[in-house]
Amino acid sequence: MNRARAGLLIAVLILAACRFPTDPDQTAQSVEGGTLKVGALTPLEKTDRTAVEHIADAFDADLRIIENDPHRLFAMLEEGTVQIVAGNIPDDTPFKYSVALTDPIGELRLSGDTKQRVLAVKQGENAFLIRVNRALARFAP
Amino acid sequence: MNELPDEIQRKLAKAARLEWWSLGFLISIIVVMYLVMGSSQAMKTAWIEDTLSLIPPALFLITRRLETKAPTRHYPYGFHRVGSLGFFLSATALSTMGAFLIYSSATALLLREPPTIGNTQIFGHDLWLGWLMIVALAYSVVPPVILGRKKLPLARQTMDKVLHTDAQMNAADWKTGLAGIAGIVGIGMGWWWADAAAAGFIAVDILRDGLRAMRISVSELLDGAPRQLDSPDIHPLVDRIGRNLEQLGWGSGVKVRETGRYVRASLEPETGRAISVDEALKIGAENDAWRLIVVNRTVRMNSSAGSDGKDPPPGGPDQRK
């Protein structure tokens, strides 16, 4: 009985490990072959634009860019109506406690300091975050 | 002041060795966890707990060093009660850990903060950081299981409450480590609440152990009757001593209290005051005579006094051991 239970547990873990990690809100699945919606805080500069284009490519998805003000965009990110927020975001953005940040995509000059430029995705969407980071790594110069 | 039998001394020396091992392993665990912690709240919590677990082993080693010091003019009873203080502090550390764990998992659940765990590059491979965290947590589980199991019997035999609390702390460590692994596996499956929930269940257990230890240690600091190692019930030793001393018929109540691992019995009236203010004045107290309520004198019991048990020894009725 105990052995059967342990076996079952191991089987479940192995099955789970195959698609590890997954998204609580299935962001990666919903973007795959569909549309990647990117919220732009400013008209996207070259670095940000190339990065999101690469990500859309990796997901085989169409790219749609939605410009709006910061708070509305971060609320949309939380709701899942956009999957990425981009546009001159430094890695020490004050929003970093409520969003997840990708690996750096370049540099950014901000009030005399050089900072890492990143993109924001929804917190806890780990599968999506990892695939975004891998796409960025693949296209890195 | 080394009034311990050889056997107990040996066990304490063994316990001290275990505590040095504990400190070494804990520091290595703290370093490993710090390296893989990233921005995960669950890992941060586990890391803070591991840091808190340094307190009991350190207190044990300090206590043991101080406890055997000879009495001085400022500390005429010696330093036995360092053990009581160490016990209180380590019980506080255990309770803090439980309370902190409940707080952090409750806020994670209430604020609905899905934990983000990204990927990392290691030796040129791209890896989900969750796997590294699981490896680190698995490492953090092994030493406390082994050390805790070895400490428990030693704590019982030497009546060492700091060591006992430390063994409970080790149990808390490996349980939270397992809960952390379950939590990260849960996060991997997309259940964002998994690790907060797992930690919450265990936190209740830890807080209960901590509060019980605190209750016992407070009773010790308040000159309460000696308690059992793991429950606030009075230790059977109290009744045994009481019965035997009362048979001597010295006409006073037997009071037993605990100073560190030691026990002191004294025969005193039921009320606090054993000598009147007048008597205290004679002894040499002045305006502050009211403060002197008991004068104790240690008696040595020779074999005959123990057996016939009727004649108070010439020294007087009070006995301290």
Boltz contact constraints between the chains, C-beta under 6 A:
constraints:
  - contact:
      token1: [A, 16]
      token2: [B, 189]
      max_distance: 6.0
  - contact:
      token1: [A, 20]
      token2: [B, 188]
      max_distance: 6.0
  - contact:
      token1: [A, 21]
      token2: [B, 128]
      max_distance: 6.0
  - contact:
      token1: [A, 21]
      token2: [B, 130]
      max_distance: 6.0
  - contact:
      token1: [A, 21]
      token2: [B, 188]
      max_distance: 6.0
  - contact:
      token1: [A, 22]
      token2: [B, 189]
      max_distance: 6.0
  - contact:
      token1: [A, 22]
      token2: [B, 190]
      max_distance: 6.0
  - contact:
      token1: [A, 23]
      token2: [B, 190]
      max_distance: 6.0
  - contact:
      token1: [A, 24]
      token2: [B, 114]
      max_distance: 6.0
  - contact:
      token1: [A, 24]
      token2: [B, 190]
      max_distance: 6.0
  - contact:
      token1: [A, 24]
      token2: [B, 192]
      max_distance: 6.0
  - contact:
      token1: [A, 100]
      token2: [B, 116]
      max_distance: 6.0
  - contact:
      token1: [A, 123]
      token2: [B, 114]
      max_distance: 6.0
  - contact:
      token1: [A, 123]
      token2: [B, 116]
      max_distance: 6.0
  - contact:
      token1: [A, 124]
      token2: [B, 114]
      max_distance: 6.0
  - contact:
      token1: [A, 124]
      token2: [B, 115]
      max_distance: 6.0
  - contact:
      token1: [A, 124]
      token2: [B, 116]
      max_distance: 6.0
  - contact:
      token1: [A, 124]
      token2: [B, 192]
      max_distance: 6.0
  - contact:
      token1: [A, 126]
      token2: [B, 117]
      max_distance: 6.0
  - contact:
      token1: [A, 129]
      token2: [B, 118]
      max_distance: 6.0
  - contact:
      token1: [A, 130]
      token2: [B, 119]
      max_distance: 6.0
  - contact:
      token1: [A, 133]
      token2: [B, 119]
      max_distance: 6.0
